[in-house]
Structure formats: C-alpha cells, structure tokens
C-alpha cells in the first residue's frame, strides 16, 4: 500500500462508512443486492481514506453465511474491497470489509430472499490486516 507519497495507513482507522454499491439506487435508505462485483464510496472517512474514495470489491450474499458462528440461523453477507481509488486519482490495494472492527459481515434485513438480499445502502466498513 505504497506510492510516491508514502504508505496508506488504514489498520486501526476508525469509523469509516461507505455506500455499499454506487450502482444501487436509493430506495429509502435500503437496496436489494446480489452476489457479484461492487463499487462502494466512502461517505465518512479520515485522513488516509477521504470521503469520495471509491472502493472496488466483491459481495457474497449466501446462503449459509452466518452472522456469528454460534447463531447460524441469522444469515449475513460478506463484502471485501480490494482496491481504493482516492479522489486525487491515486490507487491502492486494500483489505477493507463490510462491518465494524468486531463484526466483519452484516445481517440480512427482513424480507431478503435468495438472490435478492435487502441491506441498508450505507454501512460501516473496516480495514483489516488479513481477510477474516
């Protein structure tokens, strides 16, 4: 995660939020998602990951992705972003996941169906040192 200006220090970055996928229309703050490539956008960033940064990655909606291992009946989704495009045009490889520092996935909302998972449009994201 280096360029001519130095490293992009993300581990320990706090309180990052992103629109999960910029291609998803805003339906009252929620969206309907499917497995596949996504392009997120940072809406609340910090000095290393400023607002407007685009995140390129992949979304998995299940089935069989538990929210927590001891609660398999609560299905979740996983998103991993592998590249960041900063507003100034610099690109970096990243390891950013959907969720906060303790939960690296997100629970599906009621009404979700196979192939049509309902989620909030904007969610917390976290930098990780390796994929969970």
N, C-alpha and C positions, 0 to 999 in steps of 0.2 A: 504494500500500500504506500508506495513512494512515488514522487515525481520530483521535478527540479526544485520545487518549493519545500520539499521535505515530506515526512510521513503524514498520513491521515490517521489521527489518533482517535479511535472510536470506542475501544473497550472501556467500559465504565461511563460512557456517555449516558446521560440521564434524560428521561422524559422526552424521548423522540416520538412524534406522532406522524402518521402518513395516511394519505388516501390510499387504500389497498390497491386499486387499479384505476388509473385515469380514464380508461376506456369504458368504465361502468357508469351509466347515467345515474344521477342523484334522484332516488325515489324516496324523498322524505328522510334522508339520512341513512338509508339502507341500500343494499344492492343484492343482486342474485348472481352467484359466482359458480364457475365450473372449473374442473381441473385444467391446467394449462399455463402458458406464459402470462405474466402480468407486468405492468409498468406502474409502480407506485410513485407518489410525490410527497416529499416531506412537507408537512404543514406546520409543525412546531419542531424547530431544530436547535442547533447550538453552533458554536464557532467552527467546528470541524464538519458538521453536516447541516448546512444552512437551509432555511425554508426555500422551497422551489427545487431542491435536488431531486432528480429522477432516479428511481431505483428499478433495476431490471431483474426479474426473477421468475419463480415458478410457484404455483398454488396447487395444493393437493386437498381435496375435499372429502376423501374417504371412499367407501365406508370402512369402518373398523379402526379409525383413528380415535383413540380415547382421549378425553380431556386430561385425565390423570390415570395412571396405571391401575389405581385401586377403585376407579369409577368408570369402567368400560362402557356403561350404558349411556354416558354423556358423550356424544360424538363431537369431534372437533375438526378443525382444519389446520394445515401447516402451510406457511409461506416462507420461502427462502429467497432473499435478494442477493445476487452475486456481483452486481456491478452498479456503481453510483456515477451519475453524470452531474457534476456540480454546476450551478448557474454560470460560473465563469468558463465552462467548457472543458474543465479537467475531468478525466475518467479515472476511476479507481476500482480494483477488485475489492469486494467487501463480503462480510459474513453477517448479514442482518436478517433477523427472524421476526415473524409476526408474534406479538405478545410483549410482556414485560420481563424484567430480569428473573422472575421466579417461574413464569408460565410461558413456554416457548411455542404456544399454539393458542387457538381461540375457539370457544364453544360455538357450535351452530345455533342460530336463533330458531325459535319455534316456527313451524311451517316449512322448514327446509325439507327437501325431497332429494332422492338420489339424482345427481346431475344438476341440481338447482338449489344450492346452499345459500341461505339468507344470512347476511352479515352486516354489521354496521359498515358504512362506507369509509369512515376514518377510525383508525385504531392505533394503539401503541406499537412501536417496533423497537427492537433492541439489537445492538451489536454484540456478537459472540465471538469467542476465540476459536471455536470449532462448532460444527453442526451438532445440535442435540439429537 
